[in-house]
């Protein structure tokens, strides 16, 4: 069972951005040394009181400071930006990380934010699926073109290509009623947040059926559980094992959001003593 962690890199506007970015970066560098297999960051682009940067930009900023840990977005709200731009940035991140990038995606949940950024909010998942299809063309072909409802482009080159081919793993982070259908049809994995292991097991049984229905191989999917297990080391280890038995390939620990960046070192060290 792989063990990762999640941080929402919140940067108050009352502090210099470089200070909190450095503290966030030091947390991921420490996690690399402590033996975490993955580290994830989130994003929220339109908050007026805090700066929560683009998760792709944040992953890129960590590339030169880590060597083993995989870095991922949890999640990047895909329809917020044009897929030509996102495809180029994601490919660059995968190159900077030497193939250590995991592309957790969502479609956005806040209608006001989505519409401000030009998203077709009622059909945002349809838009997201089309964006991913277009991006995979750009990632895997020397020269790609695409024509859909939301994105169209004539033959164009997108370089560099991702090290991971035909592109970095696309993991859907959603508990929407149709999430499993989307995972079965066009994603590389599923990363639900805060679900009990019993719920996960039942949902994975459902996901197998969805894969069978569309002729997709369930075994190819990367399954992540994100959450927190309470108790001492024995209880935590037992809890994580329950997720493994339910079918998860990794467990991602949610670092408490109320922590300040200068508290990350102590908390990541404490969590490592329980989980790793």
Beta strands, then each sheet from edge to edge (+ up, - down):
strand 1: 2-7
strand 2: 10-12
strand 3: 38-41
strand 4: 50-52
strand 5: 70-77
strand 6: 101-106
strand 7: 144-147
strand 8: 152-156
strand 9: 169-172
strand 10: 189-193
strand 11: 222-227
strand 12: 250-254
sheet 1: 1+ 3+ 5+ 6+ 9+ 10+ 11+ 12+ 1+
sheet 2: 2+ 4-
sheet 3: 7+ 8-
end
